[in-house]
Amino acid sequence: MAKNILIISAPFEGHIAGLNEIIKDLISLGHNITCYLLDKFLPRLEKSGAKIKTFKIGKIEIPPGNRPIFINILTIAKTYEEILSQATKLEEKYDYLIVDSILDGYEMNKVFKIPNLISLYTFPIVEVPTTKKGKEKRMKAFDLINEKYNINIKDVMELVFDKNAKYKFILTSKYFQPEINMLDDSYYFLGPSYEERPIDTSFTFKKDENKKLIYISFGTIFGEIDLFKKCIETFRNSKEFQIIMSIGINNNIKDLGDIPDNFHIYNHVPQLQVLKETDIFIAHGGLNSINEGIIIKNLPFIIIPLKFDQFGNAKQLEKLGAAIVLKKEELTEEVLKNAVNKILENEESYKTEVKKIAESYKEARAERKKIYEKIFV
């Protein structure tokens, strides 16, 4: 029997990637899907078959004394504001509500009042470092929303182990999930989604077949200029390595100073195209990048985690023998160069372990239909 399902997406690039396949899967099983989506992501999902309800977020000013990353919290707060204002005007009736886990679906559903709540984890459930001071700053952003709707939105970090949803979908495999025994049978592993993208013909980079290609990316938000500079000095004018470095949308290439000839630096690259040519991936531990490196080419990783779930993701990769993890505060040119050499000296061993993760992803994805048929009845 067809069900009416409402999906609420998080307003960030990395959280959109998993939705397209899930929406298409559920539609193929005969269900009716409506999705709340930040307007700038509409092109990513407009052909999914879902009914899309977009919302807008205007320019957000960061309060004095906060780091640029705080814009993420303010963006989440604005998302609550926009979606909950629409919730009060809903005419449709829904059987299931699927909410990205960085949003508090349980509290939001006090407004929606939909019978079945599903939390969608786009990353494995891992320990996320936080502080009392950081929590206090984050929670202030939600005070007006809580007061207006008489709800109690929890801190983003506390939602990592939120048990309030009836079901929890995790977009990874049991093999990649740390501390699997901590989770009960309300958690279902769907494996990562993989989103093919059109070839970007404007990206004209050519690989030098006589050199190993190192791809360095710390995501679209988190990269720090000083960290990129350290990478440049480590491999400056190397005859062994060719480097592609993607420094993110918030950094200026000019701030990096003199660029060596063996470096090719961009604010953004078509990552899937680059990964097909890459030999070693130096990354921050964001799950989308990890998954793409694993699925595209069974790549070995050097991970330098910077924020949030990246520490847990990095720890699990290292535990499974698929990566070397380095601490940003202890990073030197020598440490980074030694890590690259260790990967190259043991390349086949690392690739073998990465392949095990890739196989676990395939197995998880193969179970999706059974999971959907069990839950959406």
C-alpha positions as CSV (number, residue, x, y, z in Angstrom):
1,M,0.0,0.0,0.0
2,A,1.4,3.4,-1.0
3,K,2.5,5.6,1.9
4,N,2.8,9.4,2.0
5,I,6.3,10.2,3.2
6,L,7.7,13.6,4.1
7,I,11.5,14.1,4.1
8,I,13.2,17.1,5.7
9,S,16.8,17.6,4.4
10,A,19.6,19.3,6.2
11,P,20.7,22.5,4.5
12,F,24.2,21.3,3.6
13,E,25.9,19.9,0.5
14,G,27.1,16.7,2.1
15,H,23.7,15.8,3.5
16,I,22.0,16.1,0.1
17,A,24.1,13.4,-1.5
18,G,22.3,10.5,0.1
19,L,18.8,11.6,-0.6
20,N,18.5,11.1,-4.4
21,E,18.8,7.4,-4.3
22,I,16.5,7.0,-1.2
23,I,13.8,9.1,-2.8
24,K,14.0,7.1,-6.1
25,D,14.0,3.8,-4.2
26,L,10.8,4.7,-2.3
27,I,9.1,6.0,-5.4
28,S,9.9,2.8,-7.3
29,L,8.1,0.9,-4.5
30,G,5.0,3.0,-5.1
31,H,5.3,5.6,-2.3
32,N,4.6,9.3,-2.5
33,I,7.5,11.5,-1.5
34,T,7.5,15.2,-0.5
35,C,10.8,16.8,0.4
36,Y,11.7,20.1,2.1
37,L,14.8,21.4,0.5
38,L,17.0,24.5,0.6
39,D,16.3,26.2,-2.7
40,K,19.9,26.2,-3.9
41,F,19.9,22.4,-3.9
42,L,16.8,22.1,-6.1
43,P,18.8,21.1,-9.2
44,R,20.2,18.1,-7.3
45,L,16.7,16.6,-6.6
46,E,14.3,18.1,-9.0
47,K,14.4,15.0,-11.3
48,S,14.1,12.6,-8.4
49,G,10.3,12.3,-8.7
50,A,9.6,13.8,-5.4
51,K,7.3,16.8,-4.8
52,I,9.8,19.4,-3.7
53,K,8.9,22.2,-1.2
54,T,11.8,24.7,-1.2
55,F,12.7,27.2,1.5
56,K,15.1,30.1,1.4
57,I,17.7,31.3,3.8
58,G,18.9,34.9,3.3
59,K,22.4,36.3,4.1
60,I,23.5,35.3,7.6
61,E,25.7,37.5,9.7
62,I,28.1,35.8,12.1
63,P,27.8,37.4,15.6
64,P,31.1,39.0,16.9
65,G,33.3,36.5,18.8
66,N,32.2,33.5,16.7
67,R,34.3,31.6,14.2
68,P,33.1,31.3,10.6
69,I,32.0,27.7,11.2
70,F,29.2,29.1,13.5
71,I,27.4,30.0,10.3
72,N,26.4,26.3,10.1
73,I,24.5,26.6,13.4
74,L,22.8,29.7,12.3
75,T,21.9,28.0,9.0
76,I,20.3,25.1,11.0
77,A,18.4,27.6,13.2
78,K,17.1,29.3,10.1
79,T,16.1,26.0,8.6
80,Y,14.0,25.2,11.7
81,E,12.3,28.6,11.4
82,E,11.5,28.2,7.7
83,I,10.2,24.6,7.8
84,L,8.2,24.9,11.0
85,S,6.5,28.0,9.7
86,Q,5.3,25.9,6.7
87,A,4.4,23.0,8.9
88,T,1.6,24.9,10.5
89,K,0.0,25.4,7.0
90,L,0.2,21.8,5.8
91,E,-2.9,20.4,4.1
92,E,-1.4,17.0,3.2
93,K,-1.5,14.0,5.6
94,Y,1.7,12.0,5.9
95,D,2.3,8.5,7.3
96,Y,6.1,8.8,7.8
97,L,8.5,11.6,8.5
98,I,12.2,11.2,7.6
99,V,14.4,13.9,9.1
100,D,18.2,14.3,8.7
101,S,19.7,13.5,12.1
102,I,21.4,16.9,12.5
103,L,17.9,18.3,12.9
104,D,15.8,17.4,15.9
105,G,13.1,15.4,14.2
106,Y,11.4,14.5,17.5
107,E,10.9,18.1,18.5
108,M,9.9,19.1,15.0
109,N,7.3,16.4,14.9
110,K,5.5,18.0,17.9
111,V,4.5,20.5,15.2
112,F,4.0,18.1,12.3
113,K,2.4,15.3,14.3
114,I,3.2,12.5,11.8
115,P,2.8,8.9,13.2
116,N,6.2,7.4,12.3
117,L,9.5,9.2,12.7
118,I,12.7,8.1,11.0
119,S,16.1,9.7,11.7
120,L,18.4,9.6,8.7
121,Y,22.1,9.4,9.6
122,T,24.3,10.4,6.7
123,F,27.3,9.3,8.7
124,P,28.1,6.4,11.1
125,I,27.2,7.2,14.7
126,V,30.5,8.2,16.3
127,E,31.7,10.1,19.3
128,V,31.7,13.9,18.6
129,P,34.1,16.0,20.7
130,T,32.3,19.0,22.3
131,T,32.6,21.5,25.2
132,K,30.2,23.1,27.6
133,K,31.0,26.5,26.3
134,G,30.5,25.4,22.7
135,K,27.1,23.9,23.6
136,E,26.0,27.1,25.3
137,K,26.8,29.2,22.2
138,R,25.0,26.7,19.9
139,M,21.9,26.5,22.0
140,K,21.4,30.3,22.0
141,A,20.7,30.1,18.3
142,F,17.6,28.0,19.0
143,D,16.0,30.0,21.8
144,L,13.5,31.9,19.7
145,I,12.4,28.7,17.8
146,N,11.9,26.8,21.1
147,E,9.8,29.6,22.6
148,K,7.7,30.2,19.5
149,Y,6.7,26.6,19.0
150,N,6.9,25.4,22.6
151,I,9.4,22.8,21.8
152,N,12.9,21.9,23.2
153,I,15.3,21.5,20.3
154,K,18.4,19.7,21.4
155,D,22.0,20.5,20.7
156,V,23.3,19.2,17.4
157,M,25.9,17.1,19.1
158,E,23.3,15.4,21.4
159,L,21.4,14.2,18.3
160,V,24.3,11.8,17.5
161,F,22.8,9.2,19.8
162,D,19.2,10.4,19.8
163,K,16.9,7.4,20.5
164,N,13.6,9.2,20.0
165,A,13.0,8.2,16.4
166,K,11.0,5.0,15.9
167,Y,13.5,3.9,13.2
168,K,17.0,5.1,12.3
169,F,18.5,4.8,8.8
170,I,22.4,4.9,8.7
171,L,24.0,5.5,5.3
172,T,27.0,3.2,5.9
173,S,27.6,-0.5,6.6
174,K,27.7,-2.5,9.9
175,Y,31.4,-3.2,9.1
176,F,32.2,0.6,9.1
177,Q,30.0,1.4,12.1
178,P,32.2,1.7,15.3
179,E,30.9,0.1,18.5
180,I,28.1,-1.7,16.7
181,N,27.0,-3.4,19.9
182,M,25.8,0.0,21.2
183,L,23.0,0.0,18.6
184,D,19.7,-1.8,19.0
185,D,17.4,-3.3,16.2
186,S,15.8,0.1,15.5
187,Y,18.9,1.0,13.4
188,Y,19.1,0.0,9.8
189,F,22.2,0.1,7.6
190,L,21.4,1.2,4.0
191,G,25.0,1.6,2.8
192,P,26.2,4.9,1.3
193,S,24.4,6.4,-1.7
194,Y,26.4,7.0,-4.8
195,E,25.5,9.9,-7.0
196,E,26.9,10.0,-10.6
197,R,27.6,13.5,-11.8
198,P,28.0,14.8,-15.4
199,I,31.5,15.2,-16.7
200,D,32.8,18.7,-16.2
201,T,34.4,19.5,-19.5
202,S,35.8,22.8,-18.2
203,F,38.1,20.9,-15.9
204,T,41.1,20.4,-18.1
205,F,43.7,19.0,-15.7
206,K,46.0,16.3,-17.2
207,K,47.8,13.8,-15.1
208,D,51.5,13.3,-15.5
209,E,51.8,9.5,-15.8
210,N,55.4,9.6,-14.5
211,K,54.3,10.9,-11.1
212,K,52.0,9.8,-8.3
213,L,48.9,12.0,-8.0
214,I,48.0,13.2,-4.5
215,Y,44.6,14.8,-4.1
216,I,44.2,17.1,-1.1
217,S,40.8,18.3,0.0
218,F,39.4,19.3,3.4
219,G,35.8,19.8,2.2
220,T,34.0,22.8,1.1
221,I,33.8,24.5,4.5
222,F,36.6,23.3,6.9
223,G,39.9,23.9,5.1
224,E,42.3,26.3,6.8
225,I,44.9,28.3,4.8
226,D,47.7,27.4,7.2
227,L,47.0,23.7,6.7
228,F,47.1,24.1,2.9
229,K,50.3,26.1,3.1
230,K,51.9,23.2,5.1
231,C,50.9,20.8,2.4
232,I,52.4,23.0,-0.3
233,E,55.8,23.2,1.6
234,T,55.8,19.4,2.1
235,F,55.6,18.7,-1.6
236,R,57.0,21.9,-3.1
237,N,58.6,21.1,-6.5
238,S,58.6,17.4,-5.8
239,K,59.7,15.3,-8.8
240,E,57.7,12.3,-7.4
241,F,54.3,13.9,-6.9
242,Q,51.8,15.9,-8.7
243,I,49.3,17.6,-6.5
244,I,45.7,18.7,-6.9
245,M,44.4,20.8,-4.0
246,S,40.8,21.9,-3.5
247,I,40.8,24.7,-0.9
248,G,37.1,25.3,-0.5
249,I,34.7,28.1,-1.3
250,N,35.7,30.3,1.6
251,N,39.4,30.5,0.9
252,N,41.3,32.7,-1.6
253,I,44.0,31.0,-3.7
254,K,46.1,34.3,-3.6
255,D,46.4,33.8,0.2
256,L,48.6,30.7,-0.4
257,G,51.5,32.8,-1.8
258,D,53.9,31.3,-4.3
259,I,52.4,28.2,-6.0
260,P,54.9,25.5,-7.1
261,D,54.7,24.1,-10.6
262,N,53.7,20.6,-9.5
263,F,50.6,22.0,-7.7
264,H,47.2,22.6,-9.3
265,I,45.0,24.5,-6.9
266,Y,41.3,25.2,-7.2
267,N,38.4,26.4,-5.0
268,H,36.4,23.5,-6.2
269,V,37.0,20.5,-8.4
270,P,34.7,17.8,-9.9
271,Q,35.8,15.3,-7.2
272,L,34.7,12.1,-8.9
273,Q,36.8,12.9,-11.9
274,V,39.8,13.7,-9.8
275,L,39.5,10.6,-7.7
276,K,39.6,8.3,-10.8
277,E,43.2,9.6,-11.4
278,T,44.3,9.8,-7.7
279,D,46.9,7.6,-6.0
280,I,46.6,9.0,-2.4
281,F,43.8,11.0,-0.9
282,I,44.6,13.4,1.9
283,A,41.3,14.5,3.4
284,H,39.5,15.7,6.5
285,G,37.4,12.6,7.2
286,G,34.0,13.8,5.9
287,L,32.0,10.7,5.1
288,N,31.1,11.7,1.5
289,S,34.7,12.1,0.6
290,I,35.6,8.9,2.3
291,N,32.8,7.0,0.6
292,E,33.7,8.3,-2.9
293,G,37.4,7.5,-2.4
294,I,36.4,3.9,-1.4
295,I,33.8,3.4,-4.1
296,I,35.6,5.1,-7.0
297,K,39.1,3.5,-6.7
298,N,39.6,1.7,-3.3
299,L,42.0,4.6,-2.4
300,P,44.2,4.6,0.7
301,F,43.8,7.7,2.9
302,I,45.7,10.1,5.0
303,I,43.1,11.7,7.2
304,I,43.6,15.0,9.2
305,P,40.3,15.4,11.0
306,L,39.2,18.9,11.8
307,K,35.6,18.9,13.2
308,F,32.7,16.9,14.4
309,D,32.2,13.3,13.1
310,Q,35.5,13.4,11.2
311,F,37.4,12.2,14.2
312,G,35.3,9.1,14.6
313,N,35.3,8.4,10.9
314,A,39.1,8.7,10.8
315,K,39.5,6.4,13.8
316,Q,37.4,3.8,12.2
317,L,39.3,4.0,8.9
318,E,42.6,3.6,10.7
319,K,41.2,0.7,12.8
320,L,40.2,-1.1,9.6
321,G,43.7,-0.6,8.1
322,A,42.5,1.7,5.4
323,A,44.2,5.0,6.5
324,I,46.8,6.8,8.4
325,V,45.4,9.5,10.7
326,L,47.4,12.6,11.6
327,K,46.7,15.3,14.2
328,K,46.5,18.8,12.8
329,E,48.2,20.3,15.8
330,E,51.1,17.9,15.5
331,L,51.4,18.1,11.7
332,T,54.9,18.9,10.3
333,E,56.3,18.6,6.8
334,E,58.3,15.5,7.9
335,V,55.2,13.9,9.5
336,L,53.1,14.3,6.4
337,K,55.9,13.2,4.0
338,N,56.5,10.1,6.2
339,A,52.8,9.2,6.1
340,V,52.8,9.4,2.3
341,N,55.9,7.2,2.0
342,K,54.4,4.6,4.4
343,I,51.2,4.5,2.3
344,L,53.3,3.9,-0.9
345,E,55.5,1.3,0.7
346,N,52.4,-0.7,1.8
347,E,50.0,0.4,-1.0
348,E,48.6,-3.1,-1.7
349,S,47.9,-3.8,1.9
350,Y,45.9,-0.5,2.3
351,K,44.0,-1.1,-0.9
352,T,43.0,-4.6,0.3
353,E,41.5,-3.2,3.5
354,V,39.7,-0.5,1.6
355,K,38.3,-3.1,-0.7
356,K,36.8,-4.9,2.3
357,I,34.9,-1.7,3.2
358,A,33.7,-1.3,-0.4
359,E,32.4,-4.9,-0.3
360,S,30.5,-4.2,2.9
361,Y,28.9,-1.2,1.3
362,K,27.6,-3.3,-1.6
363,E,26.2,-5.9,0.9
364,A,24.4,-3.1,2.8
365,R,22.9,-1.6,-0.3
366,A,21.7,-4.9,-1.4
367,E,19.5,-5.1,1.7
368,R,17.7,-1.8,1.1
369,K,14.6,-3.1,-0.6
370,K,14.0,-5.6,2.3
371,I,14.4,-2.9,4.8
372,Y,12.0,-0.5,3.0
373,E,9.4,-3.3,2.6
374,K,9.6,-4.1,6.3
375,I,9.2,-0.6,7.5
376,F,6.8,1.1,5.1
377,V,3.8,-1.1,5.5
